[in-house]
Amino acid sequence: MRSKIQQIFDSGWDSYASSFQLSVVQGKAAHSITACKSGSLGCNISQCGDCGHVEIHNNSCRNRNCPNCQAVLKEIWIDARKSEVIDTPYFHVVFTVPAELNPLIYANQKLLYTLLHKCSSETLLELSSDKKYLGAAPGIIQVLHTWGQTLNFHPHIHCIITGGGLTKDYNLKMSSARFFIPVKVLGSKFRGKFLAYLESYHRKGKLFLPSSCRKLHNSHAWAEFRDSLYQKTWCPYIKETFNGFGNAIEYLGRYTHRIAITNSRIVSVTENEVSFRAKDYRSGDKILVRITPVEFIRRLMMHVLPAGFQKIRYYGFLNNRRKKKNLHIIFRIQGHRKFVSRFTGSSVAEIMKTVWKYDISLCPCCGKNSMRHIGRSFALRD
């Protein structure tokens, strides 16, 4: 049976594709979503050695934009990150930018998404290194999201930051359970960094100015635009504080492999209308959004990231180049390491059995543990 997302593409894709220009990566994402578990990507075949029952499992697309393919990947990621958890409070910080920047960011996605990561990490690391706040380098995991609840374009960075860090001479410093950097200080620093880099990019001609920003070709208009952004209050916020082992990583796991919308939020799909649940952040109320399939696809395609873009990044003592050494030092200082990876070397079948108690070797017909893989078919070529 076609998933709700696939039903929307079935209804609206032809009209969308004839009306809008797609990037290569958007085209690949759309093809993957519509082909996922349909049989066109091939399948694996299993047979019960006892009763002879045959099961055919259509292959998933594994595209990071597909709502059907994230569950196992999320569990593997959480498992790996939990093995890196240290004994300290954890904080969830969210960095956003004024909506006036959205057209510019969308027209310069790779450059300015990278800048969002850069400014978020530099803000946290520079302030954390100040002895007034922590005086050490914490561990930071950052995830880029580009959407709001109604599938609108809303780029922002989710950060999980440790409440303890390593000093330059490899001592461990710990904060209190309260977040150690004032929010206003965070916002001011982040704003200054982002706008300084943006000005540099503009001066060097690195920014593409779309038609919606064509007035910014004028140097006076650009200066007014930039200065208006300096006048705004940029408000990062502390979303959660975690004082227990691992629950911060479980929590962030909701964000790392989440896409703009899931099948469960979609209420109904017809040839002319899609309705889905959303939250109105101003009122806190749950609302029902009704749009055409073409508009749904248009909004969804806005959130397909540039090819090869790393939406999850690691900083501070979790920097990939020095992470292993830094964690070894921290675990030695703390005298313990609570979590060890459960899934290293595990197959997908083993992970499914552990997490969801679903055993694919169990025959659905006779109930005996005797299903064996007997072959596969390969993806159909266009």
Sequence and secondary structure as in RCSB ss.txt:
>XXXX:A:sequence
MRSKIQQIFDSGWDSYASSFQLSVVQGKAAHSITACKSGSLGCNISQCGDCGHVEIHNNSCRNRNCPNCQAVLKE
IWIDARKSEVIDTPYFHVVFTVPAELNPLIYANQKLLYTLLHKCSSETLLELSSDKKYLGAAPGIIQVLHTWGQT
LNFHPHIHCIITGGGLTKDYNLKMSSARFFIPVKVLGSKFRGKFLAYLESYHRKGKLFLPSSCRKLHNSHAWAEF
RDSLYQKTWCPYIKETFNGFGNAIEYLGRYTHRIAITNSRIVSVTENEVSFRAKDYRSGDKILVRITPVEFIRRL
MMHVLPAGFQKIRYYGFLNNRRKKKNLHIIFRIQGHRKFVSRFTGSSVAEIMKTVWKYDISLCPCCGKNSMRHIG
RSFALRD
>XXXX:A:secstr
   HHHHHHHHHHHHHHHHS   HHHHHHHHHHHHTTSSTTEEEEEEETTT  EEEEE     TT TTS HHHHH
HHHHHHHTT  SS EEEEEEE  GGGHHHHHHTHHHHHHHHHHHHHHHHHHHHHSTTTTSSEEEEEEEEEEE TT
S EEEEEEEEEEEEEE TTS EEE  SS SS HHHHHHHHHHHHHHHHHHHHHTT     GGGGGGGSHHHHHHH
HHHHHHS    EEEEEE STTHHHHHHHHHHT  S  GGGEEEE SS EEEEEE TTT  EEEEEE HHHHHHHH
HTT   TT  SEEEEETT TTTHHHHHHHHHHHHT      S TT  HHHHHHHHH   TTS TTT  S EEEEE
EEE    
